Amino acid sequence: MRRPLLLLAFLTTASGLAWLWLDPSNLRLRIDPRSREVALLLPAETIGRRTAAAVLYALPELALQGQRDVLREQLTSVSVTSADRVTIGFIPGQQPELTLDTPEVSDGGKVIPGLARVQLRSIPHGYLLVHAAPANALLETAARRRWLGRALIEAGAQAETATIAVGESDDGAFLVATIAFAYRTGEEAEVALKRLTEKQGDYDAFGFAARPGTDRITRQTRLLVIRLDIETDLVLQALRRR
C-alpha cells in the first residue's frame, strides 16, 4: 500500500481553477431530503475498473442488514449499468432509494456540493461519490467494516460532513480514494490535521504526512482532505473477507 498522503494543498489549489472550467456548482437532485447519505455513481466510469464490482458490493453496508440484498441486485442490473448517473439515498430505517438518471430540481431534494464534484473529478477514473451529512453514521459504518483505520475515524469525529470519492489508477493497480472532512471552524480542522500527523514522523516516513502549508490552508478552508492509493489486490482481498 502506498503511503497515505494529505493532499489538501494540491486539491484546494486545483479547486480554484476548477470553479472556472469544471462547473463545480452545487448539484441539487431529486433525492428524498431525509437521506442521511447520498451516493452518486457514474456507471460508464466503472467499465474495465478492477475494483468497481467489489466496491459496489460493499456500498449497501450503509443500509440495514435486511435491505442490502435488494440494493445489491439493483446495482448489478442492466438498467443501472446503462444509465448516465445513478443516485442512492440512504434514508434511516427505510429501503435505500435508487434512482436512474436522477433529474435536477430547483427546490427540495438533496444537494451534492460543488467541491465534492471537484473531488470526484480530481481522481483518475472516479466512479463513486458518497456524501454524508451528518458524517457520524458513515464513519460508524466505516469503522465497523474496517474501511477506514482508527486514525481517520478519529480525525473525522468532529466533522460536520464527510465525502468519499473512489476511482482507480490508469493501469488498475491501485484503488484511488479521497476522503474530505468539513468542519464547523478552521480551528477544529487544524486540530484534526495535527492529530492525524503528529505521531507519523517526517514527510518520507510511512503514514500520514502533510505537505508544507497544509495547516494554513486547512484552517482557512475548514477542510481536511486525505488521498489513499491502495493496491487493488489488497482491496479485493479485504472486501471479500468482510
Secondary structure, 3 states (H helix, E strand, C coil): CCCCEECHHHHHHHHHHHHHHCCCCCEEECCCCCCCEEEEECHHHHCCCCCHHHHHHHHHHHCCHHHHHHHHHHHCCHHHHCCCCEEEEECCCCCCEEEECCCECCCCCEEECHHHHHHHHCCCCCCEEEEECCCHHHHHHHHHCCCCCHHHHHHCCCCCEEEEEEEECCCCCEEEEEEEEECCCHHHHHHHHHHHHCCCCCCCCCCCEECCCHHHHHHHHCEEEEEEEEEHHHHHHHHHHC
